[in-house]
Amino acid sequence: MKIYVRGKSSKTLTSLETKRLIRTLAESMMSIQMVKRLTITINFIDMGPITAENPGADCGWEDTNYHPREFSINICTRLSRTNQISSIIHEMVHVRQYATGQMFEYFNHLYNTYTRWEKKLVSTRVPYMKQPWEIEAYKIENATYKQYVRMLEG
């Protein structure tokens, strides 16, 4: 697995902390074979004010929408350290969803208003908090963050 960390602020995790977190998450969420083939770039950037429309983090694939292996995760430097960790966990769930084919985004005129989720088409008009991939990401984010904090304390 290749991990690149770009950008920083006084609040951001160190490059080493970020890489350890990404590797730990990837190895816990995906097969070792898949993890070996991934390239993940974390960009700590100022994404503007944090709002409901701009939660301060996003994830996208950089190579192909069919079982992608190269990803960029953007984390807003305005987020607190705690929220940066939570956001990285959340976005790594999306990396897994894309990489395993659990989630697939269409980019053609026939399907551009749908995302395939577990072999079903889901309208892109479904509200953010009701999208099944977001429901899963928030559930895993909350449980995993608690485990991560316990690990750091132990």
Sequence and secondary structure as in RCSB ss.txt:
>XXXX:A:sequence
MKIYVRGKSSKTLTSLETKRLIRTLAESMMSIQMVKRLTITINFIDMGPITAENPGADCGWEDTNYHPREFSINI
CTRLSRTNQISSIIHEMVHVRQYATGQMFEYFNHLYNTYTRWEKKLVSTRVPYMKQPWEIEAYKIENATYKQYVR
MLEG
>XXXX:A:secstr
 EEEEE   SSS  HHHHHHHHHHHHHHHS HHHHHT EEEEEEE   S  SS  SEEEEESS SSS  EEEEEE
ETTS HHHHHHHHHHHHHHHHHHHTTSEEE  STTTTTEEEETTEEEETTS GGG HHHHHHHHHHHHHHHHHHH
HHH 
